[in-house]
Amino acid sequence: MSANVRENLKSFGHDIIHVSNKQKITKTRFVEKRFFQHLLRVDNEQPLDPLRCDDIEWDNLHTQNLDAIVISDYSKGFVDSSAVEKCLSLGKKLSIPMIVDTKKTDLSIFKGCIIKINQHEFEKITSFPAKYDLIVTMGAHGARWKESIFPAENSSVYDVCGAGDVFLAAFVHKFLESTGDFKGSIEFANTCALKSVQNFGTYILTKEDIDDVCS
């Protein structure tokens, strides 16, 4: 789940405070051997206990030198409205960006956040917050922010699994490094996601990948 985002953020050199669900979710992918074509995915999961806010030392987080709060929400029940509200309150108090990747269809709770979703998820949205920035990833067509399209480079696509996580981590890194440059951050995230789809399976950026993208 969010562990892939965490590991990719660590690849960029960030220190991470990571809070995730305790119940294990197993994803089994069935892949055609010859061409590695993804045929089917089966998820084995239990209903997740929601994040309990009293399990987190929020007062301690206030004293940490946090740069951003990143929510990777697969809408499995772990990130409920009370947890989001608590995160939003912390982000507002610390004046740091809130960056969200979610599969929820009602986004109204994510007021003031930068929201990243894919095109398929975008088509299912029933409600948006009053104030937000929205990035929609469109696979081989790149990404959209406001009225701008950021095309992806043409490349052989080997496996799209986890590319969204790489995009999210790369965007967060560049957004913080550039002090809020949306355009440059999306372009950077597109290039990093390209590294992911050129490899089979869930991918974590290597030092060589990052050096290549940054060169």
C-alpha positions in Angstrom: 0.0 0.0 0.0 1.7 3.3 1.1 5.0 1.5 1.7 5.9 1.9 -2.0 5.5 5.7 -1.7 7.5 5.6 1.5 10.4 3.7 -0.1 10.5 5.9 -3.1 10.6 9.0 -0.9 13.4 7.5 1.0 15.2 7.0 -2.4 15.2 10.8 -2.7 16.8 11.0 0.7 13.8 12.0 2.8 13.3 10.9 6.4 9.8 9.5 6.7 7.3 9.1 9.6 5.1 6.3 8.3 1.7 5.3 9.6 0.0 2.4 7.9 -2.6 -0.3 8.4 -1.7 -3.2 10.6 -3.8 -5.8 8.8 -2.0 -7.4 5.9 -3.3 -7.1 2.3 -2.0 -9.6 -0.2 -2.2 -8.8 -3.9 -1.7 -11.7 -6.3 -1.1 -10.9 -9.9 -1.5 -13.4 -12.7 0.9 -12.6 -15.6 1.3 -14.2 -19.0 4.9 -15.6 -19.0 6.0 -14.9 -22.6 5.2 -11.2 -22.8 4.6 -10.5 -19.1 1.1 -9.2 -19.8 -0.9 -8.5 -16.7 -4.1 -10.6 -16.9 -5.7 -10.5 -13.4 -5.1 -9.3 -9.9 -6.7 -10.9 -6.8 -6.7 -9.0 -3.5 -6.9 -11.0 -0.3 -7.8 -8.6 2.5 -9.8 -8.2 5.7 -11.8 -5.2 6.6 -9.3 -2.7 7.9 -9.5 -1.0 11.3 -9.6 2.7 10.8 -6.6 4.8 11.9 -7.2 5.7 15.5 -6.0 9.3 16.1 -5.1 8.4 19.7 -2.6 5.9 18.4 -0.5 8.8 17.0 1.6 11.1 19.2 0.2 14.3 17.5 1.8 16.6 20.0 5.2 15.0 19.2 4.5 15.5 15.5 4.1 19.2 16.2 7.7 19.4 17.3 9.1 17.6 14.3 10.5 19.5 11.4 7.8 18.3 9.0 7.9 19.4 5.4 4.6 17.9 4.2 1.9 15.4 5.0 1.3 12.8 2.3 -1.8 10.6 2.3 -1.8 7.5 0.1 -5.4 6.3 0.5 -6.7 3.2 -1.3 -10.1 3.7 0.3 -9.9 0.4 2.2 -11.3 1.9 5.4 -8.0 2.8 7.1 -8.1 6.6 6.3 -11.5 7.7 7.5 -12.9 11.3 7.9 -11.6 11.8 11.4 -8.1 10.9 10.5 -8.2 13.2 7.5 -9.5 16.1 9.6 -6.7 15.5 12.2 -4.1 15.5 9.4 -5.6 18.7 7.9 -5.5 20.4 11.2 -1.9 19.5 11.7 -0.9 20.6 8.2 -2.7 23.9 8.7 -1.0 24.6 12.0 2.4 23.8 10.6 1.7 25.6 7.3 2.9 22.7 5.3 1.4 21.2 2.1 -1.1 18.3 2.2 -0.6 16.0 -0.8 -3.2 13.3 -1.3 -3.5 10.2 -3.6 -6.9 8.7 -3.0 -9.4 6.3 -4.5 -12.3 7.9 -2.6 -15.1 9.2 -4.9 -16.2 12.0 -2.5 -13.2 14.3 -2.2 -15.0 17.1 -0.3 -13.1 16.4 2.9 -9.7 17.2 1.3 -10.1 21.0 1.5 -6.9 22.9 0.6 -5.0 19.8 -0.5 -3.1 18.9 -3.6 -5.0 15.9 -4.9 -3.5 13.4 -7.3 -5.8 10.8 -9.0 -5.7 8.9 -12.3 -8.1 9.4 -15.1 -10.2 6.4 -14.3 -10.7 7.6 -10.7 -11.4 11.1 -11.9 -14.4 9.9 -13.9 -15.9 8.5 -10.7 -15.7 11.6 -8.5 -19.0 12.7 -7.1 -17.8 15.8 -5.1 -14.8 18.1 -4.9 -13.7 20.3 -2.0 -14.2 24.0 -2.0 -10.5 24.7 -2.5 -7.9 22.3 -3.9 -5.4 21.6 -6.6 -6.0 18.6 -8.8 -3.5 16.6 -10.8 -4.9 13.8 -13.0 -2.5 11.2 -14.4 -3.4 9.9 -17.8 -1.0 7.0 -18.3 0.8 7.2 -21.7 -0.8 10.6 -22.2 1.0 12.2 -19.2 -0.8 14.3 -16.6 -3.2 17.2 -16.4 -3.2 20.2 -14.0 -5.7 23.0 -14.4 -5.8 23.6 -18.1 -2.3 22.3 -18.9 -1.4 18.9 -20.2 2.1 17.6 -19.4 2.8 14.9 -22.0 4.8 11.8 -21.1 7.8 10.7 -23.2 7.1 7.8 -25.7 8.6 4.6 -24.4 8.1 0.9 -24.3 5.8 0.1 -21.4 6.7 -3.0 -19.5 4.6 -2.8 -16.4 2.4 0.1 -15.0 2.2 -1.5 -11.5 3.2 1.1 -8.9 3.8 3.9 -11.4 1.3 6.1 -9.6 3.2 5.7 -6.4 6.5 6.6 -8.1 4.8 9.7 -9.6 3.4 10.7 -6.2 6.8 10.4 -4.4 8.6 12.2 -7.2 6.1 15.0 -7.3 6.3 15.5 -3.5 10.1 15.5 -3.6 10.4 18.1 -6.5 7.5 20.2 -5.1 9.3 20.6 -1.8 12.7 21.1 -3.4 11.3 23.8 -5.8 9.2 25.5 -3.1 5.9 24.9 -4.9 6.6 24.7 -8.6 3.7 22.7 -10.0 4.8 22.6 -13.6 8.4 21.5 -12.9 7.2 19.0 -10.3 4.7 17.3 -12.6 7.3 17.1 -15.4 9.8 15.6 -13.1 7.2 13.1 -11.7 6.3 12.1 -15.3 9.9 11.3 -16.1 10.3 9.3 -12.8 7.1 7.3 -13.5 8.6 6.4 -16.9 11.4 4.6 -15.1 8.8 2.6 -13.2 6.9 1.4 -16.2 10.1 0.2 -17.9 10.6 -2.3 -15.2 8.5 -5.3 -14.1 6.6 -5.2 -10.8 6.3 -2.6 -8.1 9.4 -0.4 -8.6 11.6 1.6 -6.3 13.7 4.2 -7.9 17.5 3.6 -7.7 20.2 6.1 -7.2 21.1 5.6 -10.9 17.5 6.4 -11.9 17.5 9.6 -9.9 20.9 10.7 -11.2 19.7 10.0 -14.7 16.5 12.0 -14.3 18.3 14.9 -12.6 21.1 15.1 -15.1 
